[in-house]
């Protein structure tokens, strides 16, 4: 299939998947080999102050039961913990635990390395334009941004 026949979604997904592969490879090499892509996609949506399970499910486009199952696994592995929601005593928040924060820091280094490689390939100006366009597209497609 020629490149011009690929739809935009696929053209966005291919580089994302390449970056995701690099991140998961590095995490596994650093001892974080017990986190799955599905868990990672839930984990990425945790807000800085924590998130309710229902919000994680909605933002990840999975059922509440699936999100709960994945969060249970992340909690058992030490990546997240649950705390009372200060705004509603009946609710709980999922927050990043120290092990999760260490994995995030490791991931951030890989992401930065990949972005440097992409910038070397595209050039600084084209990379800046790409970031601006994708940021605009996110504003139109991500209701949780």
N, CA, C and O of each residue as an XYZ file, in Angstrom:
580
protein
N       0.848     -1.178      0.000
C       0.000      0.000      0.000
C       0.892      1.239      0.000
O       1.722      1.378      0.899
N       0.759      2.133     -0.958
C       1.586      3.346     -0.978
C       1.252      4.240      0.219
O       0.128      4.232      0.722
N       2.249      5.009      0.662
C       2.072      5.860      1.834
C       0.899      6.812      1.700
O       0.221      7.092      2.688
N       0.642      7.324      0.484
C      -0.451      8.282      0.329
C      -1.812      7.618      0.472
O      -2.825      8.311      0.565
N      -1.859      6.286      0.492
C      -3.124      5.581      0.668
C      -3.433      5.324      2.142
O      -4.552      4.934      2.475
N      -2.470      5.534      3.019
C      -2.701      5.330      4.448
C      -3.551      6.469      4.995
O      -3.301      7.637      4.698
N      -4.556      6.125      5.796
C      -5.380      7.179      6.381
C      -4.622      7.872      7.512
O      -3.639      7.346      8.033
N      -5.091      9.042      7.876
C      -4.403      9.830      8.902
C      -4.314      9.101     10.236
O      -3.304      9.195     10.933
N      -5.375      8.373     10.591
C      -5.340      7.632     11.851
C      -4.196      6.639     11.892
O      -3.493      6.533     12.898
N      -4.009      5.918     10.812
C      -2.915      4.958     10.743
C      -1.562      5.663     10.744
O      -0.614      5.196     11.375
N      -1.475      6.780     10.041
C      -0.226      7.543     10.028
C       0.118      8.095     11.418
O       1.293      8.285     11.733
N      -0.881      8.347     12.234
C      -0.641      8.779     13.609
C      -0.294      7.585     14.503
O       0.542      7.687     15.401
N      -0.949      6.458     14.241
C      -0.771      5.280     15.081
C       0.607      4.648     14.924
O       1.206      4.229     15.915
N       1.114      4.573     13.712
C       2.394      3.886     13.467
C       3.528      4.500     14.282
O       4.243      3.757     14.954
N       3.733      5.829     14.257
C       4.798      6.379     15.103
C       4.512      6.223     16.598
O       5.426      6.004     17.393
N       3.231      6.339     16.972
C       2.877      6.141     18.378
C       3.284      4.740     18.822
O       3.900      4.567     19.873
N       2.938      3.755     18.022
C       3.249      2.368     18.379
C       4.762      2.152     18.456
O       5.245      1.416     19.316
N       5.506      2.795     17.557
C       6.969      2.674     17.600
C       7.511      3.252     18.909
O       8.405      2.672     19.524
N       6.967      4.392     19.331
C       7.411      4.983     20.591
C       6.990      4.095     21.763
O       7.775      3.864     22.682
N       5.770      3.607     21.728
C       5.271      2.744     22.793
C       6.137      1.486     22.919
O       6.453      1.059     24.029
N       6.516      0.898     21.794
C       7.391     -0.285     21.811
C       8.711      0.035     22.505
O       9.194     -0.744     23.326
N       9.289      1.181     22.171
C      10.568      1.572     22.783
C      10.399      1.758     24.292
O      11.244      1.318     25.071
N       9.320      2.402     24.699
C       9.085      2.632     26.123
C       8.928      1.301     26.853
O       9.553      1.087     27.892
N       8.103      0.410     26.321
C       7.885     -0.874     26.999
C       9.145     -1.735     27.003
O       9.392     -2.452     27.972
N       9.934     -1.680     25.956
C      11.202     -2.413     25.942
C      12.135     -1.899     27.037
O      12.750     -2.688     27.754
N      12.236     -0.588     27.162
C      13.107      0.002     28.182
C      12.582     -0.290     29.585
O      13.355     -0.606     30.490
N      11.274     -0.185     29.759
C      10.709     -0.494     31.074
C      11.000     -1.936     31.465
O      11.384     -2.209     32.603
N      10.820     -2.847     30.534
C      11.086     -4.265     30.816
C      12.558     -4.471     31.177
O      12.872     -5.206     32.113
N      13.456     -3.824     30.437
C      14.891     -3.963     30.716
C      15.255     -3.387     32.080
O      16.228     -3.818     32.698
N      14.476     -2.411     32.551
C      14.751     -1.779     33.841
C      14.024     -2.468     34.996
O      14.056     -1.983     36.127
N      13.372     -3.594     34.717
C      12.706     -4.338     35.778
C      11.217     -4.081     35.915
O      10.564     -4.642     36.795
N      10.684     -3.245     35.057
C       9.234     -2.990     35.066
C       8.582     -3.830     33.966
O       7.935     -3.306     33.059
N       8.767     -5.133     34.072
C       8.301     -6.033     33.018
C       6.928     -6.627     33.322
O       6.477     -7.550     32.644
N       6.273     -6.092     34.344
C       4.981     -6.620     34.754
C       3.829     -5.660     34.455
O       2.751     -5.782     35.036
N       4.052     -4.723     33.565
C       2.998     -3.797     33.180
C       2.647     -4.053     31.717
O       3.524     -4.159     30.860
N       1.357     -4.149     31.455
C       0.895     -4.427     30.095
C       0.514     -3.129     29.391
O       0.384     -2.085     30.030
N       0.336     -3.196     28.083
C      -0.102     -2.021     27.331
C      -1.466     -1.547     27.804
O      -1.700     -0.344     27.917
N      -2.373     -2.484     28.082
C      -3.703     -2.100     28.556
C      -3.601     -1.374     29.903
O      -4.280     -0.371     30.125
N      -2.764     -1.878     30.783
C      -2.559     -1.208     32.062
C      -1.929      0.171     31.846
O      -2.303      1.148     32.493
N      -0.971      0.226     30.928
C      -0.299      1.494     30.633
C      -1.250      2.549     30.109
O      -1.103      3.730     30.424
N      -2.216      2.143     29.320
C      -3.180      3.111     28.767
C      -4.096      3.660     29.846
O      -4.493      4.823     29.783
N      -4.439      2.845     30.838
C      -5.191      3.346     31.997
C      -4.284      4.260     32.812
O      -4.680      5.358     33.202
N      -3.072      3.799     33.061
C      -2.107      4.525     33.893
C      -1.842      5.921     33.331
O      -1.723      6.879     34.095
N      -1.749      6.048     32.004
C      -1.459      7.342     31.370
C      -2.524      8.386     31.655
O      -2.246      9.583     31.593
N      -3.726      7.956     31.963
C      -4.842      8.880     32.167
C      -5.012      9.327     33.612
O      -5.909     10.119     33.903
N      -4.176      8.842     34.525
C      -4.299      9.253     35.921
C      -3.881     10.716     36.035
O      -2.774     11.094     35.651
N      -4.784     11.523     36.567
C      -4.517     12.959     36.742
C      -3.484     13.165     37.849
O      -3.313     12.297     38.706
N      -2.790     14.316     37.836
C      -1.762     14.558     38.864
C      -2.263     14.390     40.301
O      -1.520     13.893     41.148
N      -3.490     14.787     40.591
C      -4.023     14.638     41.944
C      -4.789     13.357     42.162
O      -5.350     13.138     43.235
N      -4.817     12.501     41.144
C      -5.551     11.247     41.223
C      -6.806     11.305     40.376
O      -7.269     12.382     39.999
N      -7.346     10.143     40.083
C      -8.539     10.034     39.247
C      -9.483      8.998     39.810
O      -9.059      8.005     40.400
N     -10.756      9.236     39.624
C     -11.758      8.236     39.967
C     -11.741      7.140     38.905
O     -11.418      7.381     37.741
N     -12.089      5.958     39.328
C     -12.105      4.817     38.428
C     -13.047      5.057     37.247
O     -12.719      4.701     36.115
N     -14.196      5.649     37.495
C     -15.144      5.914     36.409
C     -14.547      6.848     35.365
O     -14.795      6.686     34.170
N     -13.762      7.824     35.810
C     -13.115      8.740     34.864
C     -12.049      8.009     34.048
O     -11.929      8.225     32.842
N     -11.285      7.155     34.700
C     -10.262      6.385     33.976
C     -10.908      5.485     32.935
O     -10.405      5.359     31.819
N     -12.009      4.867     33.293
C     -12.714      3.990     32.352
C     -13.193      4.791     31.151
O     -12.968      4.399     30.006
N     -13.850      5.910     31.413
C     -14.392      6.726     30.317
C     -13.272      7.242     29.416
O     -13.376      7.159     28.192
N     -12.218      7.765     30.001
C     -11.123      8.333     29.217
C     -10.349      7.267     28.440
O      -9.744      7.566     27.410
N     -10.365      6.042     28.924
C      -9.657      4.944     28.254
C     -10.566      4.141     27.334
O     -10.120      3.200     26.677
N     -11.834      4.515     27.289
C     -12.827      3.826     26.442
C     -12.947      2.342     26.773
O     -12.999      1.488     25.888
N     -12.991      2.063     28.081
C     -13.222      0.692     28.543
C     -14.341      0.723     29.577
O     -14.700      1.790     30.077
N     -14.890     -0.438     29.895
C     -15.920     -0.504     30.916
C     -15.318     -0.227     32.291
O     -14.108     -0.337     32.493
N     -16.184      0.132     33.223
C     -15.726      0.355     34.592
C     -15.132     -0.933     35.156
O     -14.154     -0.894     35.903
N     -15.724     -2.082     34.797
C     -15.210     -3.366     35.291
C     -13.802     -3.632     34.753
O     -12.931     -4.103     35.485
N     -13.586     -3.331     33.478
C     -12.255     -3.519     32.892
C     -11.252     -2.588     33.554
O     -10.151     -3.004     33.916
N     -11.638     -1.330     33.710
C     -10.742     -0.372     34.361
C     -10.427     -0.830     35.782
O      -9.281     -0.748     36.223
N     -11.437     -1.310     36.494
C     -11.210     -1.795     37.854
C     -10.256     -2.972     37.894
O      -9.387     -3.044     38.763
N     -10.413     -3.894     36.957
C      -9.528     -5.054     36.865
C      -8.084     -4.600     36.607
O      -7.152     -5.093     37.242
N      -7.908     -3.659     35.672
C      -6.561     -3.184     35.342
C      -5.942     -2.403     36.502
O      -4.754     -2.549     36.789
N      -6.740     -1.586     37.157
C      -6.243     -0.837     38.316
C      -5.891     -1.800     39.452
O      -4.892     -1.598     40.141
N      -6.700     -2.843     39.653
C      -6.359     -3.852     40.667
C      -4.984     -4.450     40.384
O      -4.178     -4.624     41.298
N      -4.719     -4.765     39.115
C      -3.415     -5.327     38.746
C      -2.291     -4.317     38.980
O      -1.229     -4.665     39.496
N      -2.536     -3.071     38.598
C      -1.522     -2.028     38.806
C      -1.257     -1.822     40.300
O      -0.119     -1.604     40.716
N      -2.308     -1.892     41.083
C      -2.149     -1.724     42.527
C      -1.372     -2.899     43.128
O      -0.488     -2.701     43.962
N      -1.701     -4.108     42.707
C      -0.995     -5.292     43.221
C       0.495     -5.249     42.881
O       1.323     -5.752     43.641
N       0.833     -4.650     41.743
C       2.233     -4.550     41.320
C       2.929     -3.320     41.902
O       4.127     -3.136     41.691
N       2.197     -2.478     42.629
C       2.806     -1.329     43.289
C       2.895     -0.066     42.452
O       3.594      0.872     42.836
N       2.207     -0.015     41.320
C       2.270      1.168     40.455
C       1.300      2.262     40.881
O       1.567      3.446     40.675
N       0.177      1.871     41.473
C      -0.825      2.839     41.917
C      -1.324      2.445     43.293
O      -1.078      1.338     43.773
N      -2.012      3.355     43.902
C      -2.705      3.081     45.154
C      -4.036      3.821     45.113
O      -4.239      4.709     44.285
N      -4.922      3.454     45.998
C      -6.222      4.127     46.092
C      -6.274      4.879     47.417
O      -5.850      4.377     48.457
N      -6.805      6.094     47.348
C      -6.943      6.922     48.543
C      -8.364      7.490     48.571
O      -9.025      7.548     47.534
N      -8.839      7.909     49.746
C     -10.150      8.547     49.794
C     -10.149      9.837     48.974
O      -9.164     10.576     48.968
N     -11.250     10.100     48.289
C     -11.412     11.335     47.521
C     -11.772     12.442     48.505
O     -12.821     12.371     49.146
N     -10.928     13.465     48.640
C     -11.205     14.519     49.624
C     -12.495     15.298     49.324
O     -13.051     15.934     50.219
N     -12.971     15.252     48.079
C     -14.191     15.981     47.726
C     -15.459     15.143     47.918
O     -16.568     15.673     47.837
N     -15.302     13.840     48.172
C     -16.455     12.951     48.348
C     -15.988     11.733     49.135
O     -15.316     10.853     48.596
N     -16.345     11.692     50.397
C     -15.893     10.624     51.280
C     -16.296      9.234     50.846
O     -15.699      8.252     51.287
N     -17.310      9.129     49.979
C     -17.744      7.816     49.511
C     -16.885      7.302     48.361
O     -16.867      6.102     48.087
N     -16.176      8.201     47.690
C     -15.404      7.841     46.491
C     -13.927      7.662     46.842
O     -13.449      8.101     47.888
N     -13.228      6.996     45.921
C     -11.783      6.805     46.079
C     -11.090      7.297     44.816
O     -11.662      7.290     43.726
N      -9.860      7.718     44.987
C      -9.042      8.159     43.860
C      -7.920      7.155     43.625
O      -7.365      6.590     44.568
N      -7.602      6.947     42.377
C      -6.432      6.157     41.995
C      -5.294      7.157     41.825
O      -5.412      8.106     41.051
N      -4.198      6.950     42.542
C      -3.043      7.840     42.459
C      -1.793      7.020     42.127
O      -1.727      5.818     42.386
N      -0.830      7.692     41.559
C       0.431      7.041     41.203
C       1.241      6.804     42.476
O       1.447      7.719     43.274
N       1.690      5.578     42.651
C       2.524      5.195     43.793
C       3.996      5.438     43.444
O       4.318      5.682     42.281
N       4.886      5.374     44.427
C       6.310      5.609     44.147
C       6.875      4.725     43.025
O       7.643      5.211     42.195
N       6.514      3.453     42.986
C       7.017      2.585     41.909
C       6.504      3.075     40.550
O       7.238      3.040     39.563
N       5.264      3.526     40.497
C       4.707      4.067     39.271
C       5.424      5.340     38.856
O       5.693      5.551     37.674
N       5.732      6.189     39.831
C       6.445      7.434     39.528
C       7.842      7.128     38.978
O       8.313      7.822     38.076
N       8.494      6.118     39.500
C       9.814      5.733     38.995
C       9.712      5.224     37.559
O      10.574      5.522     36.732
N       8.663      4.459     37.260
C       8.457      3.971     35.891
C       8.165      5.132     34.944
O       8.631      5.140     33.805
N       7.394      6.110     35.414
C       7.101      7.298     34.595
C       8.394      8.041     34.275
O       8.611      8.454     33.136
N       9.246      8.209     35.272
C      10.518      8.907     35.049
C      11.368      8.163     34.023
O      11.988      8.779     33.157
N      11.392      6.851     34.126
C      12.157      6.041     33.158
C      11.565      6.202     31.763
O      12.300      6.344     30.785
N      10.242      6.180     31.672
C       9.551      6.340     30.388
C       9.829      7.705     29.777
O      10.029      7.822     28.568
N       9.841      8.733     30.614
C      10.045     10.097     30.111
C      11.390     10.226     29.405
O      11.501     10.938     28.407
N      12.400      9.547     29.912
C      13.708      9.577     29.257
C      13.665      8.946     27.876
O      14.286      9.452     26.941
N      12.946      7.857     27.743
C      12.816      7.178     26.446
C      12.032      8.051     25.479
O      12.412      8.191     24.316
N      10.945      8.633     25.953
C      10.130      9.509     25.101
C      10.980     10.685     24.607
O      10.919     11.042     23.430
N      11.755     11.274     25.486
C      12.612     12.395     25.088
C      13.633     11.951     24.036
O      13.904     12.682     23.083
N      14.190     10.765     24.208
C      15.162     10.244     23.243
C      14.504     10.032     21.872
O      15.074     10.406     20.848
N      13.330      9.445     21.853
C      12.614      9.217     20.596
C      12.282     10.556     19.938
O      12.438     10.708     18.726
N      11.828     11.518     20.724
C      11.501     12.831     20.158
C      12.744     13.506     19.571
O      12.659     14.173     18.541
N      13.891     13.334     20.222
C      15.141     13.877     19.648
C      15.450     13.212     18.312
O      15.868     13.879     17.366
N      15.249     11.908     18.235
C      15.483     11.187     16.979
C      14.525     11.669     15.890
O      14.932     11.885     14.748
N      13.270     11.835     16.242
C      12.291     12.309     15.262
C      12.620     13.734     14.814
O      12.458     14.068     13.640
N      13.077     14.569     15.740
C      13.455     15.938     15.393
C      14.666     15.929     14.466
O      14.735     16.725     13.530
N      15.611     15.042     14.715
C      16.770     14.925     13.822
C      16.319     14.495     12.427
O      16.898     14.931     11.432
N      15.315     13.665     12.343
C      14.810     13.183     11.054
C      13.998     14.252     10.324
O      14.171     14.458      9.123
N      13.115     14.929     11.055
C      12.211     15.906     10.433
C      12.781     17.323     10.378
O      12.399     18.118      9.520
N      13.677     17.626     11.280
C      14.156     18.997     11.431
C      13.335     19.709     12.500
O      12.170     19.381     12.729
N      13.953     20.676     13.143
C      13.315     21.365     14.263
C      12.045     22.105     13.831
O      11.037     22.072     14.537
N      12.090     22.759     12.694
C      10.936     23.547     12.258
C       9.730     22.651     11.947
O       8.614     22.935     12.381
N       9.961     21.579     11.201
C       8.851     20.677     10.864
C       8.314     19.973     12.113
O       7.112     19.731     12.221
N       9.202     19.644     13.055
C       8.762     19.027     14.297
C       7.885     19.988     15.088
O       6.868     19.579     15.649
N       8.266     21.258     15.138
C       7.456     22.259     15.838
C       6.084     22.397     15.187
O       5.074     22.507     15.883
N       6.042     22.391     13.862
C       4.766     22.474     13.145
C       3.926     21.228     13.434
O       2.723     21.330     13.676
N       4.555     20.069     13.409
C       3.841     18.824     13.703
C       3.243     18.868     15.105
O       2.082     18.506     15.296
N       4.027     19.306     16.085
C       3.532     19.396     17.465
C       2.350     20.356     17.547
O       1.361     20.069     18.221
N       2.448     21.482     16.870
C       1.366     22.469     16.888
C       0.094     21.891     16.256
O      -1.000     22.055     16.797
N       0.240     21.220     15.118
C      -0.915     20.632     14.444
C      -1.557     19.525     15.285
O      -2.780     19.450     15.393
N      -0.735     18.684     15.868
C      -1.274     17.600     16.688
C      -1.927     18.128     17.968
O      -2.909     17.562     18.448
N      -1.381     19.205     18.513
C      -2.000     19.838     19.682
C      -3.369     20.400     19.314
O      -4.328     20.259     20.073
N      -3.458     21.036     18.149
C      -4.749     21.534     17.668
C      -5.722     20.378     17.449
O      -6.896     20.484     17.803
N      -5.248     19.286     16.873
C      -6.098     18.132     16.629
C      -6.567     17.511     17.940
O      -7.708     17.062     18.046
N      -5.697     17.485     18.924
C      -6.090     16.953     20.239
C      -7.228     17.777     20.828
O      -8.170     17.233     21.404
N      -7.128     19.096     20.677
C      -8.192     19.958     21.204
C      -9.542     19.624     20.594
O     -10.576     19.801     21.237
N      -9.540     19.143     19.364
C     -10.782     18.813     18.668
C     -11.226     17.363     18.901
O     -12.371     17.018     18.608
N     -10.337     16.513     19.423
C     -10.657     15.095     19.517
C     -10.594     14.510     20.922
O     -11.131     13.426     21.148
N      -9.967     15.180     21.862
C      -9.809     14.637     23.212
C     -10.644     15.459     24.190
O     -10.212     16.523     24.633
N     -11.831     14.973     24.527
C     -12.683     15.755     25.437
C     -12.122     15.867     26.853
O     -12.660     16.620     27.665
N     -11.064     15.141     27.162
C     -10.493     15.148     28.489
C      -9.228     16.001     28.572
O      -8.565     16.040     29.608
N      -8.906     16.671     27.494
C      -7.684     17.488     27.464
C      -7.836     18.723     28.326
O      -6.909     19.527     28.421
